[in-house]
Amino acid sequence: MKLFVYSMREFDEKPFFDQFCRKYGVEYGYTVETPCLDNIDLARGYDAVDIITTVINREMIRRFHEIGIKCISTRTIGYDHIDAEYAASLGIGVTNVTYSPDSVADYTVMMILMGLRKIKHIMQRGDVQDFTLRGKLARELPDCTVGIIGTGRIGETVIRDLSGFGCRMIAYDLYEKDSVKKYAQYVDLDTLFAESDIITLHAPATAESYHMIDDRAIERIKEGVGIVNCARGSLIDSDALIRGIESRKIGFACLDVVEHESGLYYFDRMGEPLNNPRLAILRSYANVIVTSHMAFYTDEAVANMAENSIIGAKLYMEGAENPFLVV
């Protein structure tokens, strides 16, 4: 199999692609550029392309099809940035990856603690040498009820990690797991909204989960709730979130992902207009922490992403059973 890799980060990903392509007998080429209509021809002569988070729309998929690409492998868990149904209609396979759930789970727990302890406000005031206690009174995690939406590999790992803090945990998922029930009680979504002091999101981006945190949801949540999102930006209606923060219904928000982040995150945009006014507003609040889709970023996860994207494409080309096949 011949694989062409877009958006290659030479400083961290390339050594893993060298290692795993050699291991699996895959010939590969690459570019540091993100895929676009102007550079699709770079993949001519290859069987599959390997991407990250760039939106792959119908026109790009059609062009990939025209040059003979048979598989699009994304080295991400989410694949909502690819028009997978259209790819399938042209006979192009789409694969995704799994990676160490500890990467995002660790980050989530860190975000919960930072939100509860008002770390952003403490650090901002410290920068101007305000060492007073005013406005810095925090809550303790064992006194909180944490609601976990989504109990897949990452959500379940968050639950396991939080179990050591002694907090009550409730969870919501369409598919309940016995392993989760050892630590958390499954409830319906209305109950989770009503009883949670902290809500952490670990659901995939689907049509059903789009804007699951909206004005209606915020009306039902507890006063002063903390919201943590290390999953997908589309799970939260940014305008509703801003209204909830302004009204003080939401006590804090910690966001590793935001709506319309494509084209911003993983690029140096210093000195440029961001064309995302909601992101600018959210970043301005002392009780909102925004990071640039970093939760996954550990050495273990990057290795997993490279290896599994190669395996997924290779299995597809071989017509073998494929745990990474989306369509």
Summary of the structure (lengths in Angstrom):
residues: 327
radius of gyration: 21.0
end to end distance: 19.2
largest distance: 64.4
contacts: 1086
relative contact order: 0.15
helix: 39%
strand: 17%
